[in-house]
């Protein structure tokens, strides 16, 4: 089991309802929970299928240098990158933002 945090922006109510089944919504669009890897992967499948034009960042605790990992989905200037084994965030210029999956782990 690991701690999971999901932050959503401009996602359909249907996705928010699905996230609320497994996680606690502590603020509008911010969900937390302590779940298994299998449930986390199933939640990610729901995010990929239902996000539409919104965007999502998902972070979870894991046994690595930083103590967590994350992935994103949807249009966003913040792009996850790998730098010598560390996951960091790079900013794209506003005119180069692409729609779709930013990171598929």
Contact map, one row per residue, 1 for C-alpha under 8 A:
111000000000000000000000000000000111100000000000000000000000000000000000000000000000000000000000000000000
111100000000000000000000000000000111100000000000000000000001110000000000000000000000000000000000000000000
111110000000000000000000000000011110000000000000000000000001100000000000000000000000000000000000000000000
011111000000000000000000000000011110000100000000000000000111100000000000000000000000000000000000000000000
001111100000000000000000000001111000000000000000000000000111000000000000000000000000000000000000000000000
000111110000000000000000000011110000000000000000000000011110000000000000000000000000000000000000000000000
000011111000000000000000000011100000000000000000000000011100000000000000000000000000000000000000000000000
000001111110000000000000000011000000000000000000000001111000000000000000000000000000000000000000000000000
000000111110000000000000000010000000000000000000000001110000000000000000000000000000000000000000000000000
000000011111000000000000000000000000000000000000000011100000000000000000000000000000000000000000000000000
000000011111101100000000000000000000000000000000011111100000000000000000000000000000000000000000000000000
000000000111111100000000000000000000000000000000011101000000000000000000000000000000000000000000000000000
000000000011111110000000000000000000000000000000000000000000000000000000000000000000000000000000000000000
000000000001111111000000000000000000000000000000010000000000000000000000000000000000000000000000000000000
000000000011111111100000000000000000000000000110011000000000000000000000000000000000000000000000000000000
000000000011111111110000000010000000000000000000000000000000000000000000000000000000000000000000000000000
000000000000111111111000000000000000000000000000000000000000000000000000000000000000000000000000000000000
000000000000011111111100000000000000000000000100000000000000000000000000000000000000000000000000000000000
000000000000001111111110000000100000000000100000000000000000000000000000000000000000000000000000000000000
000000000000000111111111100000100000000000000000000000000000000000000000000000000000000000000000000000000
000000000000000011111110000000000000000000000000000000000000000000000000000000000000000000000000000000000
000000000000000001111111000000001000000000000000000000000000000000000000000000000000000000000000000000000
000000000000000000111111100000111000000000000000000000000000000000000000000000000000000000000000000000000
000000000000000000010111110000111000000000000000000000000000000000000000000000000000000000000000000000000
000000000000000000010011111111110000000000000000000000000000000000000000000000000000000000000000000000000
000000000000000000000001111101110000000000000000000000000000000000000000000000000000000000000000000000000
000000000000000000000000111111100000000000000000000000000000000000000000000000000000000000000000000000000
000000000000000000000000111111000000000000000000000000000000000000000000000000000000000000000000000000000
000001111000000100000000101111100000000000000000000000000000000000000000000000000000000000000000000000000
000011110000000000000000111111110000000000000000000000000000000000000000000000000000000000000000000000000
000011100000000000110011111011111000000000000000000000000000000000000000000000000000000000000000000000000
001111000000000000000011110001111100000000000000000000000000000000000000000000000000000000000000000000000
001110000000000000000111000000111110000000000000000000000000000000000000000000000000000000000000000000000
111100000000000000000000000000011111000000000000000000000000000000000000000000000000000000000000000000000
111100000000000000000000000000001111101100000000000000000000000000000000000000000000000000000000000000000
110000000000000000000000000000000111111100000000000000000000000000000000000000000000000000000000000000000
110000000000000000000000000000000011111110000000000000000000000000000000000000000000000000000000000000000
000000000000000000000000000000000001111111000000000000000000000000000000000000000000000000000000000000000
000000000000000000000000000000000011111111100000000000000000000000000000000000000000000000000000000000000
000100000000000000000000000000000011111111110000000000000000000000000000000000000000000000000000000000000
000000000000000000000000000000000000111111111000000000000000000000000000000000000000000000000000000000000
000000000000000000000000000000000000011111111100000000000000000000000000000000000000000000000000000000000
000000000000000000100000000000000000001111111110000000000000000000000000000000000000000000000000000000000
000000000000000000000000000000000000000111111111000000000000000000000000000000000000000000000000000000000
000000000000000000000000000000000000000011111111100000000000000000000000000000000000000000000000000000000
000000000000001001000000000000000000000001111111110000000000000000000000000000000000000000000000000000000
000000000000001000000000000000000000000000111111111000010000000000000000100000000000000000000000000000000
000000000000000000000000000000000000000000011111111000000000000000000000100000000000000000000000000010000
000000000000000000000000000000000000000000001111111100000000000000000000000000000000000000000000000000000
000000000011011000000000000000000000000000000111111100000000000000000000000000000000000000000000000000000
000000000011001000000000000000000000000000000011111111110000000000000000110000000000000000000000000000000
000000000011000000000000000000000000000000000000111111000000000000000000010000000000000000000000000000000
000000000110000000000000000000000000000000000000001111100000000000000000011000000000000000000000001000000
000000011111000000000000000000000000000000000000001111110000000000000000011000000000000000000000000000000
000000011110000000000000000000000000000000000000001011111000000000000001111100000000000000000000000000000
000001111000000000000000000000000000000000000010001001111100000000000001110000000000000000000000000000000
000001110000000000000000000000000000000000000000000000111110000000000111100000000000000000000000000000000
000111100000000000000000000000000000000000000000000000011111000000000111000000000000000000000000000000000
000111000000000000000000000000000000000000000000000000001111100000011110000000000000000000000000000000000
011110000000000000000000000000000000000000000000000000000111110000011100000000000000000000000000000000000
011100000000000000000000000000000000000000000000000000000011111000111000000000000000000000000000000000000
010000000000000000000000000000000000000000000000000000000001111100111000000000000000000000000000000000000
000000000000000000000000000000000000000000000000000000000000111110110000000000000000000000000000000000000
000000000000000000000000000000000000000000000000000000000000011111110000000000000000000000000000000000000
000000000000000000000000000000000000000000000000000000000000001111100000000000000000010000000000000000000
000000000000000000000000000000000000000000000000000000000000000111111000000000000000010000000000000000000
000000000000000000000000000000000000000000000000000000000000111111111000000000000000000000000000000000000
000000000000000000000000000000000000000000000000000000000011111101111100000000000000000000000000000000000
000000000000000000000000000000000000000000000000000000000011110001111110000000000000001000000000000000000
000000000000000000000000000000000000000000000000000000001111000000011111000000010000001000000000000000000
000000000000000000000000000000000000000000000000000000001110000000001111100000010000000000000000000001111
000000000000000000000000000000000000000000000000000000111100000000000111110000110000000000000000000011110
000000000000000000000000000000000000000000000011001000111000000000000011111000000000000000000000000111100
000000000000000000000000000000000000000000000000001111110000000000000001111100000000000000000000001111000
000000000000000000000000000000000000000000000000000011100000000000000000111110000000000000000000111111000
000000000000000000000000000000000000000000000000000000100000000000000000011111100000000000000000111000000
000000000000000000000000000000000000000000000000000000000000000000000000001111100000000001111100100000000
000000000000000000000000000000000000000000000000000000000000000000000000000111110000000011110000000000000
000000000000000000000000000000000000000000000000000000000000000000000001000111111000000011110000000001100
000000000000000000000000000000000000000000000000000000000000000000000111000001111100001111000000000001100
000000000000000000000000000000000000000000000000000000000000000000000000000000111110001111000000000000000
000000000000000000000000000000000000000000000000000000000000000000000000000000011111111100000000000000000
000000000000000000000000000000000000000000000000000000000000000000000000000000001111111100000000000000000
000000000000000000000000000000000000000000000000000000000000000000000000000000000111110000000000000000000
000000000000000000000000000000000000000000000000000000000000000000000000000000000111111000000000000000000
000000000000000000000000000000000000000000000000000000000000000011000000000000000111111100000000000000000
000000000000000000000000000000000000000000000000000000000000000000001100000000011110111110000000000000000
000000000000000000000000000000000000000000000000000000000000000000000000000000011110011111000000000000000
000000000000000000000000000000000000000000000000000000000000000000000000000001111000001111100000000000000
000000000000000000000000000000000000000000000000000000000000000000000000000011111000000111110000000000000
000000000000000000000000000000000000000000000000000000000000000000000000000011100000000011111000000000000
000000000000000000000000000000000000000000000000000000000000000000000000000011100000000001111101100000000
000000000000000000000000000000000000000000000000000000000000000000000000000010000000000000111111100000000
000000000000000000000000000000000000000000000000000000000000000000000000000010000000000000011111100000000
000000000000000000000000000000000000000000000000000000000000000000000000000000000000000000001111100000000
000000000000000000000000000000000000000000000000000000000000000000000000000000000000000000011111110000000
000000000000000000000000000000000000000000000000000000000000000000000000001110000000000000011111111000000
000000000000000000000000000000000000000000000000000000000000000000000000001100000000000000000001111100000
000000000000000000000000000000000000000000000000000010000000000000000000011100000000000000000000111110000
000000000000000000000000000000000000000000000000000000000000000000000000111000000000000000000000011111000
000000000000000000000000000000000000000000000001000000000000000000000001111000000000000000000000001111110
000000000000000000000000000000000000000000000000000000000000000000000011111000110000000000000000000111110
000000000000000000000000000000000000000000000000000000000000000000000011100000110000000000000000000011111
000000000000000000000000000000000000000000000000000000000000000000000011000000000000000000000000000011111
000000000000000000000000000000000000000000000000000000000000000000000010000000000000000000000000000000111
